[in-house]
Amino acid sequence: MEAVMNNRVVVVEKSRRTGLSWAASFIADLVAGMDPAAGGMDVFYMGYNLEMAREFIDYCAEHATMLQVVVGSVNESFFRDPGNPEKDIKVFRMDMGSGSKILALPSVPRALRGMQGLVIIDEAAFHDDLDELLKAALALLMWGGKVLIISTHDGDTNPFNTLVQDIRAGRNPYRLLRITFDDALCDGLYRKICQKSGEEWSAEKEAAWRQEIVQYYGDDAEEELFCIPSPSTGSAIPLALIEARTVDNIPVVRWSCKAEFALAPEAVRASETLRFCETDLLPLLDALDPKTPHVFGEDFARSGDLTVIWPMAVERSLLRRTPFIVELRNVPFEQQKQILWFIIDRLPRLRAGKMDATGNGQWLGEVTVQRYGGRIEAVKMSEGWYRDNMPAFRAAFEDARITVPADREIHDDIRALKMVRGVIRVPDQRATSKDGSKRHGDAAVAGALAYAASRADPEAYGYQPVRSPLSSGAGASSPDRWPVEDEIAAERMGIRMANFGLRGSVQL
């Protein structure tokens, strides 16, 4: 209820049979029962079949009795569809004492024409034309209406999942809620079932019942119970999109070390790494626009996989332009730090950076945050992080807000992103690069971290004291120094000045 009252559009991805339709009917009674001056309005419910409409009105009547809300009448009528005048569709109506009404309408976009109020679209993924239905419902927002969209998933290419991903990508300013089967259990779902059936609740019974339900759904349990849309085949970011964002002449700098390099004396390792930085990286860093803010992302690996450092320039148009990418293979920890800090120190107007701090990357992430402060975030890569950030990364390709180099292996890494358990991420399988070494989507993760850094809003603090006019600075006077400072300093050192007691360097 709080989400609906405080947001114009609320989208809920949910598990099956968790009572969301029942809860929505409670919201409908409260909204329709309130005085219009307090925010009350008509409510329009849309399920995808007649039985859902009838059940929803029954729920509303049940709640109205419990809430002691004044109901004028509950009746049935018919909706005459202008698009199909030969067929009348039954609708259910409940008139409230407040003057508002609750209507259970057919899943026809035209049914909302001329209406104003709160629209509830139940099991949105299963409506015949969800896109057109949403277009009709969202039109009600213009005059103060609200929209509540509730659904279980029905595949990752379904318009409902597209809507959810667009919200996570930041394209739509809607409120998104996620209620899984386990969330409902934590909130007392099984306790309510026991109360209804007259059985005694226990934790052991609840665990056994949960297992039974999960086994009942079998392979469909992830989608039906845990809000994970079933995957389609293919890459999450198709090659055509990647090629459309490809720009020639973006360098990919690669440096690989032999195993014995890690055993070389520290001075030798530092000197050789500095030579690499000054020879291969410094010209690229010097070419960056000093007026443009920059960010970076880093995916860490010590052996086997690659460390990838992906800088981005945030242009005035909000295009995230890639100036170059650095790939490191089998580089010792200290030398990775040396290279990373060499780059960070020279990125103009550094705004933010995000680093993979999973496993061995935790040390480098920690010392880098200690050196550069809150602009840098050491990210613990998790399914939740991928769920929140990967939709925006994919949207950058779809909306032409990013550039990538014309490099086959970088492209292959991005193409390696797939929908895994309803989340865009790199699957466990590793690919083999052209030199026979293994890759694991490292550049894709670094790019996603860089793009997330470009959307971050870190706060940087600094302090620069104002010089006191009473300070006794040493050395010669400078153009930035007040003349009175020199006079005060001279007096404190016992030097008499011919200023006749006046300040301001009065000269004879």
VEXKENU-76762 format. One record per residue (C-alpha): residue number from 1; x, y, z; residue in three letters. Coordinates in pm, whole numbers, plus 32768, in hexadecimal, padded with zeros to 4 digits. Layout:
% residues N
   pase     c1     c2     c3   migu
    NUM      X      Y      Z    ala
...
***
This chain:
% residues 508
   pase     c1     c2     c3   migu
      1   8000   8000   8000    met
      2   8119   80F0   8058    glu
      3   81C2   80B5   7F06    ala
      4   807D   80F8   7E4A    val
      5   8030   8237   7F08    met
      6   8191   82C3   7EE4    asn
      7   81D3   8264   7D77    asn
      8   8113   829D   7C38    arg
      9   8178   814E   7BA0    val
     10   81CF   8014   7C68    val
     11   8242   7ECF   7BC6    val
     12   8249   7D8B   7C8F    val
     13   82F8   7C4E   7C18    glu
     14   8276   7B35   7CF1    lys
     15   825E   79C4   7D3A    ser
     16   8124   78FF   7CF5    arg
     17   8017   78D7   7E00    arg
     18   80A2   79D3   7EF6    thr
     19   7F60   7A98   7F21    gly
     20   7FBD   7BCE   7E57    leu
     21   7E69   7BE1   7DAD    ser
     22   7DC6   7BCA   7F04    trp
     23   7EA9   7CE3   7F80    ala
     24   7E5D   7DB3   7E4A    ala
     25   7CE7   7D98   7E94    ser
     26   7D2D   7E22   7FF1    phe
     27   7DE2   7F49   7F4F    ile
     28   7CBD   7F77   7E60    ala
     29   7BC7   7F90   7F83    asp
     30   7C9F   808C   803A    leu
     31   7CD8   8167   7F08    val
     32   7B6E   815E   7E93    ala
     33   7AEA   8184   7FF6    gly
     34   7BB0   82BF   8045    met
     35   7B22   8418   8019    asp
     36   7B95   84A5   7EC8    pro
     37   7C26   85D1   7F7F    ala
     38   7D0B   84DF   803B    ala
     39   7D80   842B   7F00    gly
     40   7C5C   8340   7EC4    gly
     41   7C0E   82E3   7D5C    met
     42   7B6A   81DF   7C7F    asp
     43   7C1C   808F   7C5C    val
     44   7C29   7FC4   7B19    phe
     45   7C9A   7E5B   7B30    tyr
     46   7D0A   7D95   79FF    met
     47   7D4C   7C20   7A0C    gly
     48   7D7B   7B4E   78D5    tyr
     49   7C34   7A8A   78FB    asn
     50   7AD6   7AA7   798A    leu
     51   7B15   79CA   7AB8    glu
     52   7C2D   7AAD   7B32    met
     53   7B42   7BD8   7B1E    ala
     54   7A32   7B23   7BE1    arg
     55   7B2A   7AAF   7CEA    glu
     56   7BB8   7C0E   7D13    phe
     57   7A62   7CA8   7D50    ile
     58   7A18   7B94   7E4D    asp
     59   7B59   7BEE   7F02    tyr
     60   7AF7   7D5E   7EFF    cys
     61   79A4   7D0D   7F93    ala
     62   7A49   7C39   80A1    glu
     63   7B38   7D50   8100    his
     64   7A26   7E55   80FB    ala
     65   796C   7D8A   8201    thr
     66   7AA2   7D6B   82DE    met
     67   7AF8   7EDB   82B8    leu
     68   7990   7F45   82ED    gln
     69   79A6   8014   81B0    val
     70   7857   8094   8133    val
     71   7800   7FE9   7FEB    val
     72   76E1   806B   7F1C    gly
     73   76B6   7F3C   7E39    ser
     74   7763   7E11   7D9B    val
     75   76E6   7DB1   7C45    asn
     76   7737   7D2A   7AED    glu
     77   771C   7DE1   79A2    ser
     78   779D   7DC2   7840    phe
     79   78B6   7E6E   7786    phe
     80   786A   7EB4   761A    arg
     81   79B5   7EAD   7562    asp
     82   79B6   7FA0   7439    pro
     83   7AB8   7EC2   7393    gly
     84   79D1   7D94   73A8    asn
     85   7869   7E17   73BA    pro
     86   77D1   7CBD   738F    glu
     87   785F   7C40   74D9    lys
     88   7806   7CCC   762F    asp
     89   78FA   7C85   774D    ile
     90   7886   7C5F   78B4    lys
     91   791F   7D52   79B0    val
     92   78F9   7D66   7B2B    phe
     93   78BE   7EAA   7BE7    arg
     94   78C1   7F0F   7D53    met
     95   7849   806E   7DAF    asp
     96   78D8   8100   7EEF    met
     97   7835   81F1   7FE0    gly
     98   794A   82EB   7F94    ser
     99   78C2   8314   7E35    gly
    100   79DF   8250   7D94    ser
    101   79BB   80FB   7CF4    lys
    102   7A83   7FBB   7CB8    ile
    103   7A5F   7F2B   7B5B    leu
    104   7AE5   7DD8   7AEC    ala
    105   7B17   7E10   7977    leu
    106   7B76   7D2F   7853    pro
    107   7CDE   7D2D   77D9    ser
    108   7C94   7E1D   76BC    val
    109   7D57   7F66   76A3    pro
    110   7C1E   801A   7628    arg
    111   7B71   7FC9   7771    ala
    112   7C44   80D6   781A    leu
    113   7BDE   81E6   7727    arg
    114   7B48   830E   77E0    gly
    115   7B97   8277   7936    met
    116   7C59   8317   7A53    gln
    117   7CE0   8275   7B8D    gly
    118   7DBB   8154   7C03    leu
    119   7DF5   803F   7B03    val
    120   7E55   7EE5   7B83    ile
    121   7EDB   7DF8   7A78    ile
    122   7EF0   7C9A   7B0B    asp
    123   7FCF   7B88   7A76    glu
    124   8044   7C82   7973    ala
    125   812D   7B8C   78C3    ala
    126   7FFF   7ABF   7853    phe
    127   7F2F   7BD2   77B2    his
    128   7F0B   7BBC   7639    asp
    129   7F94   7D17   75EB    asp
    130   8045   7D9B   771D    leu
    131   80F9   7EB3   7663    asp
    132   7FB3   7F50   75EB    glu
    133   7F0F   7F15   773C    leu
    134   802B   7FCB   77ED    leu
    135   8016   80E9   76F4    lys
    136   7EA3   8114   7745    ala
    137   7ED9   80F4   78BD    ala
    138   7FFC   81E7   78CE    leu
    139   7F29   82EF   781D    ala
    140   7E61   830A   7961    leu
    141   7F92   8397   7A13    leu
    142   7F5F   84E7   796A    met
    143   7E3B   8540   7A4D    trp
    144   7EBE   84AC   7B90    gly
    145   7E7A   8339   7B5B    gly
    146   7F55   821A   7BCF    lys
    147   7FB7   80C8   7B3E    val
    148   8004   7F85   7BF9    leu
    149   8092   7E6B   7B21    ile
    150   80AD   7D10   7BBD    ile
    151   812A   7BD0   7B1B    ser
    152   81E5   7A8B   7B28    thr
    153   82EA   7A6F   7A15    his
    154   82AD   79BF   78CB    asp
    155   8402   79B1   7824    gly
    156   8517   7AB0   7807    asp
    157   849B   7B39   76BA    thr
    158   833A   7B7C   7739    asn
    159   82D2   7CEE   773A    pro
    160   82AA   7CDD   78B4    phe
    161   8416   7C79   78E4    asn
    162   847C   7D86   77EB    thr
    163   83C4   7E82   78C6    leu
    164   8476   7DFF   79FE    val
    165   85C9   7E11   7955    gln
    166   8584   7F72   78DA    asp
    167   853A   7FDD   7A40    ile
    168   867F   7F44   7ABA    arg
    169   8735   7FEE   799B    ala
    170   86AF   813F   7A0C    gly
    171   85E2   817A   78D1    arg
    172   8499   818B   798C    asn
    173   846F   8246   7AD8    pro
    174   8385   813F   7B67    tyr
    175   8390   8094   7CBC    arg
    176   83F2   7F25   7C9E    leu
    177   83A1   7E22   7DA8    leu
    178   8411   7CB5   7DA7    arg
    179   8359   7BB0   7E76    ile
    180   83D7   7A4B   7E60    thr
    181   8341   7912   7EF9    phe
    182   8441   7924   8012    asp
    183   83EB   7A92   8053    asp
    184   827F   7A30   8079    ala
    185   82DD   7916   8168    leu
    186   83A8   7A09   823C    cys
    187   8279   7AEE   8248    asp
    188   819B   79D4   82CC    gly
    189   8103   792D   8199    leu
    190   810C   77CE   822B    tyr
    191   809A   7849   837F    arg
    192   7F67   78DC   82D5    lys
    193   7F29   7793   821F    ile
    194   7F3C   76D6   836A    cys
    195   7E52   77D1   840C    gln
    196   7D5B   77A7   82EF    lys
    197   7D68   762A   82FA    ser
    198   7D6B   7610   8475    gly
    199   7EBE   7566   8480    glu
    200   7FD0   75B5   8578    glu
    201   80FB   766D   84E1    trp
    202   8261   75FB   8516    ser
    203   83A9   764E   846E    ala
    204   83D9   74E1   840E    glu
    205   8283   74D3   8367    lys
    206   82CA   7615   82AC    glu
    207   8419   7595   822A    ala
    208   8379   744E   81B7    ala
    209   8259   7509   810F    trp
    210   834D   75F2   805D    arg
    211   8412   74CA   7FD8    gln
    212   82D3   7422   7F64    glu
    213   8263   755A   7EA4    ile
    214   83BA   7586   7E02    val
    215   83BC   7418   7D97    gln
    216   825C   743B   7D10    tyr
    217   82C7   7553   7C24    tyr
    218   8404   7498   7BC1    gly
    219   84C9   7546   7AAE    asp
    220   83D1   7667   7AAF    asp
    221   840D   76B9   7C1F    ala
    222   8509   77CE   7BDD    glu
    223   8418   788D   7AFE    glu
    224   82D5   783B   7BB3    glu
    225   8352   7865   7D18    leu
    226   8493   792F   7D19    phe
    227   845A   7A43   7C15    cys
    228   8563   79BE   7B25    ile
    229   84DE   79CC   79BF    pro
    230   852C   7899   78F0    ser
    231   8651   78E0   7807    pro
    232   864B   7900   7691    ser
    233   8773   789C   75BE    thr
    234   8887   7982   7544    gly
    235   8957   7A9E   75CE    ser
    236   88BF   7BA4   76B2    ala
    237   8966   7CB0   75D8    ile
    238   8957   7C3E   746C    pro
    239   8A7E   7C6A   7381    leu
    240   89B9   7D5E   72A8    ala
    241   8997   7E4B   73D0    leu
    242   8B07   7E2B   742C    ile
    243   8B75   7E72   72C8    glu
    244   8A8F   7FA0   72B8    ala
    245   8B4B   8038   73E1    arg
    246   8CA4   7FDE   735C    thr
    247   8D9B   80F3   730E    val
    248   8EDE   80BB   7251    asp
    249   9031   8122   72DD    asn
    250   8FDF   80E8   744D    ile
    251   911F   803F   74CB    pro
    252   911A   7EFF   7598    val
    253   9268   7EF0   7650    val
    254   92CB   7D91   76B8    arg
    255   93EA   7D31   779D    trp
    256   943F   7BCE   7804    ser
    257   954D   7B5D   78F6    cys
    258   9603   7A12   790A    lys
    259   95F1   794D   7A4F    ala
    260   975C   7998   7AAB    glu
    261   9717   7B10   7AA2    phe
    262   966B   7AF2   7BF4    ala
    263   97B5   7A75   7C8B    leu
    264   988A   7B91   7C02    ala
    265   9914   7C93   7CFA    pro
    266   981A   7DA0   7D5C    glu
    267   98E5   7EB5   7CB8    ala
    268   98EC   7DF6   7B6F    val
    269   9776   7DB6   7B74    arg
    270   9729   7F21   7BC8    ala
    271   9816   7FA5   7ABF    ser
    272   9791   7EC1   79AC    glu
    273   9629   7F19   7A07    thr
    274   9677   808D   7A04    leu
    275   9712   8061   78AA    arg
    276   95CD   7FBD   7834    phe
    277   94FD   80D5   78CC    cys
    278   95CC   81EE   783B    glu
    279   95F2   814E   76E4    thr
    280   9499   80B8   76A9    asp
    281   93AA   8174   778F    leu
    282   9430   82D4   77C3    leu
    283   93F6   8349   765A    pro
    284   928B   82D2   7671    leu
    285   9259   837C   77C1    leu
    286   92F7   84C1   774B    asp
    287   9203   84C5   7626    ala
    288   90CF   84CA   770A    leu
    289   9000   8607   7716    asp
    290   9056   86B6   7860    pro
    291   8EFE   875B   786C    lys
    292   8E33   861A   7855    thr
    293   8DDA   854A   798A    pro
    294   8E5D   83E6   7987    his
    295   8E07   82A2   7A3B    val
    296   8E8E   8141   7A2F    phe
    297   8E31   7FD8   7A75    gly
    298   8F21   7EBE   7AC9    glu
    299   8EEA   7D46   7AC5    asp
    300   9005   7C9B   7B84    phe
    301   90B9   7B52   7B45    ala
    302   9213   7AD9   7BA5    arg
    303   923A   799F   7AD5    ser
    304   9161   78EA   79DB    gly
    305   906D   7A05   7992    asp
    306   90BF   7B6B   7934    leu
    307   90C9   7CAE   79F5    thr
    308   9016   7DB3   7920    val
    309   9020   7F29   7967    ile
    310   8F17   7FE7   78A1    trp
    311   8F1F   8166   78B4    pro
    312   8DF8   8233   7836    met
    313   8DD1   83A2   77E5    ala
    314   8C7A   842E   783D    val
    315   8C38   8521   7721    glu
    316   8B54   8650   7735    arg
    317   8A4E   8589   7671    ser
    318   8A69   8475   777D    leu
    319   8B0D   838D   7681    leu
    320   8BFD   82A5   7739    arg
    321   8D25   82AF   764D    arg
    322   8E31   81A5   7672    thr
    323   8F8E   823C   7638    pro
    324   904D   80F3   7664    phe
    325   9042   7FA8   771F    ile
    326   915E   7EFA   77D9    val
    327   9175   7D80   77FA    glu
    328   926E   7CE1   78EA    leu
    329   92BF   7B6E   78F9    arg
    330   938E   7AC5   7A09    asn
    331   9408   7C14   7A93    val
    332   9477   7C0E   7C03    pro
    333   939A   7CB6   7D06    phe
    334   9486   7DDA   7D4D    glu
    335   94B6   7E23   7BDE    gln
    336   933D   7E1F   7BA2    gln
    337   9322   7F24   7CB3    lys
    338   943B   7FED   7C13    gln
    339   938F   7FEA   7ABF    ile
    340   9235   8037   7B48    leu
    341   92AE   815B   7C1B    trp
    342   937B   81E0   7AF7    phe
    343   9237   81EF   7A2E    ile
    344   915D   827C   7B46    ile
    345   9259   8390   7B95    asp
    346   9240   8408   7A2D    arg
    347   90CC   83E7   79E3    leu
    348   904F   854E   79C0    pro
    349   8F3E   85BA   7AAF    arg
    350   8F18   845F   7B41    leu
    351   8DAE   843F   7BAB    arg
    352   8D90   82D6   7C1F    ala
    353   8E19   8178   7BFB    gly
    354   8D91   801F   7C48    lys
    355   8E73   7EF2   7C7F    met
    356   8E31   7D7F   7C99    asp
    357   8E80   7D2E   7E05    ala
    358   8E1E   7BBF   7DF3    thr
    359   8F28   7AC6   7E5F    gly
    360   908B   7B3B   7E18    asn
    361   900B   7C8A   7D9D    gly
    362   8FAA   7CEB   7EFF    gln
    363   910D   7D56   7F5B    trp
    364   913B   7E3B   7E2F    leu
    365   8FDF   7ECB   7E5D    gly
    366   9022   7F13   7FCC    glu
    367   9171   7FC2   7FA0    val
    368   90EA   808C   7E79    thr
    369   8FC0   8107   7F45    val
    370   90B1   8160   805E    gln
    371   9184   822D   7F6C    arg
    372   9074   82DC   7EA3    tyr
    373   8F4F   82E5   7F95    gly
    374   8DD9   82C7   7F5B    gly
    375   8DE8   8302   7DE4    arg
    376   8E5C   819A   7DC3    ile
    377   8D78   8078   7E21    glu
    378   8DF1   7F16   7E5C    ala
    379   8CCC   7E47   7DDB    val
    380   8C7B   7CEC   7E5B    lys
    381   8BF3   7C52   7D1C    met
    382   8AAB   7B9F   7D63    ser
    383   896A   7B3B   7CB8    glu
    384   88C2   7C6A   7D52    gly
    385   89CB   7D54   7CC4    trp
    386   89A3   7CBC   7B6A    tyr
    387   8827   7CD4   7B84    arg
    388   8836   7E46   7BDC    asp
    389   8948   7EB7   7AEB    asn
    390   894E   7DDA   79B8    met
    391   8800   7E56   792A    pro
    392   8890   7FB6   791F    ala
    393   89CC   7F37   7873    phe
    394   88FD   7E8A   7767    arg
    395   8822   7FBF   7744    ala
    396   895C   808B   76F9    ala
    397   8991   7FB8   75C0    phe
    398   8823   7FCC   7561    glu
    399   8815   8147   758F    asp
    400   8968   8199   74EE    ala
    401   89FF   821F   7632    arg
    402   8B49   815F   7626    ile
    403   8C6B   811D   7538    thr
    404   8D43   7FE2   7528    val
    405   8E81   7F8E   7467    pro
    406   8E88   7ECB   7323    ala
    407   8F25   7D9D   73C9    asp
    408   8EAA   7C3B   739C    arg
    409   8F00   7BC5   74FB    glu
    410   8E59   7CEF   75A1    ile
    411   8D25   7CA7   74CD    his
    412   8D2F   7B37   752D    asp
    413   8D3D   7B92   769E    asp
    414   8C09   7C6F   767F    ile
    415   8B54   7B64   75B5    arg
    416   8BA3   7A6E   76CD    ala
    417   8AA2   7B1E   77A9    leu
    418   896C   7A46   77C2    lys
    419   882F   7A36   788D    met
    420   887D   794D   79B1    val
    421   8764   7915   7AAF    arg
    422   86BB   7A4C   7A2A    gly
    423   87F2   7B24   7A55    val
    424   88E6   7B9C   7948    ile
    425   8A3E   7B1C   79A4    arg
    426   8B67   7A56   7926    val
    427   8B21   78DE   7938    pro
    428   8C1C   77EF   79D0    asp
    429   8CA7   7770   7884    gln
    430   8DEE   780B   780C    arg
    431   8E46   7867   76A6    ala
    432   8F97   783D   75FA    thr
    433   903C   796D   755D    ser
    434   9100   796E   7419    lys
    435   924B   7928   74CC    asp
    436   91BB   77F7   757B    gly
    437   9191   78A2   76CE    ser
    438   904C   789D   778E    lys
    439   8F54   79BC   77AF    arg
    440   8E26   79D9   7890    his
    441   8D69   7B0D   781A    gly
    442   8E65   7BE4   78D7    asp
    443   8E3E   7D15   77F6    ala
    444   8CC2   7D05   7813    ala
    445   8CD6   7D11   798F    val
    446   8DD2   7E31   7986    ala
    447   8CF2   7EED   7892    gly
    448   8BC1   7EB8   796E    ala
    449   8C84   7F34   7A9D    leu
    450   8CF8   8068   79DB    ala
    451   8B98   80B4   7966    tyr
    452   8B15   808B   7ACB    ala
    453   8C27   817D   7B3D    ala
    454   8BAF   8279   7A39    ser
    455   8A54   826A   7AD5    arg
    456   8AD3   8284   7C3B    ala
    457   8AC2   83C1   7D0A    asp
    458   8BE1   83AB   7E03    pro
    459   8C2E   84C5   7EF4    glu
    460   8D96   853B   7F08    ala
    461   8E0B   860F   802B    tyr
    462   8F3B   86F0   803D    gly
    463   8FBC   8816   8105    tyr
    464   909A   8936   8099    gln
    465   90D4   8A3D   81A5    pro
    466   90CB   8BB0   8154    val
    467   9215   8C59   81A5    arg
    468   91F9   8D32   82D9    ser
    469   9262   8E9D   82A8    pro
    470   9310   8E86   83FB    leu
    471   93ED   8D62   839A    ser
    472   9564   8D9D   8383    ser
    473   95B0   8CF5   823A    gly
    474   971A   8CC6   81DA    ala
    475   97B7   8D10   808C    gly
    476   9785   8E1C   7F8A    ala
    477   9639   8EBF   7F41    ser
    478   9568   8E1E   7E2C    ser
    479   9451   8EA4   7D4D    pro
    480   9355   8DD6   7E19    asp
    481   93D0   8E68   7F61    arg
    482   932F   8F98   8005    trp
    483   9421   90BF   8036    pro
    484   93A4   90E7   819B    val
    485   9423   8F87   81E6    glu
    486   9586   8FF3   8196    asp
    487   9565   9125   8277    glu
    488   94DD   905E   839E    ile
    489   95E7   8F53   8373    ala
    490   96FB   905D   8364    ala
    491   967E   9102   84A4    glu
    492   967C   8FB4   855A    arg
    493   97E6   8F81   84F5    met
    494   9840   90DC   857C    gly
    495   986A   918C   842E    ile
    496   97EF   92F0   842A    arg
    497   9739   935E   82ED    met
    498   9707   94C4   8276    ala
    499   958E   94B3   8266    asn
    500   9545   95BD   836C    phe
    501   9465   94CC   8430    gly
    502   9387   9483   8307    leu
    503   9343   9332   826A    arg
    504   935E   92FC   80F7    gly
    505   94CD   933B   8098    ser
    506   94D4   94B4   8097    val
    507   9620   950A   7FF3    gln
    508   96E7   964F   7FF5    leu
***
